[in-house]
Amino acid sequence: MTQSTTHYYILNLTYTRPLAEVELLIDEHSHCLQSAFDRGDFLLSGRKDPWTGGIILAKASSQEAIQAIIAQDPLLKANVIRYEIIEFHPTRANADFSSVLATEKK
């Protein structure tokens, strides 16, 4: 089995300013996220409940690569959000995510 060069991350986004300030940039943030989805960098995303930020499941070749991706986020550029980057190595998945594990085992 060869070592995969794909790394997986949970991105924990936390708003650092009032929601009213976040909402001013939410459309730009959404476009930035969509670009990352279109490139295949992001796999899932959604708001936290309560809406204090969000969670993104992402993949990249390295932590430096994921940092470069999130550096484009207008919310981060405006200092209204904080990203916590958590790397993990998937070892189990249900059928919906079986392709992730198949990629890891190549």
Secondary structure as GFF3:
##gff-version 3
##sequence-region A 1 106
A	DSSP	beta_strand	7	15	.	.	.	ID=ss1
A	DSSP	alpha_helix	19	23	.	.	.	ID=ss2
A	DSSP	alpha_helix	26	39	.	.	.	ID=ss3
A	DSSP	beta_strand	42	47	.	.	.	ID=ss4
A	DSSP	beta_strand	53	60	.	.	.	ID=ss5
A	DSSP	alpha_helix	63	70	.	.	.	ID=ss6
A	DSSP	alpha_helix	74	77	.	.	.	ID=ss7
A	DSSP	beta_strand	81	88	.	.	.	ID=ss8
A	DSSP	three_ten_helix	95	97	.	.	.	ID=ss9
A	DSSP	alpha_helix	98	104	.	.	.	ID=ss10
###
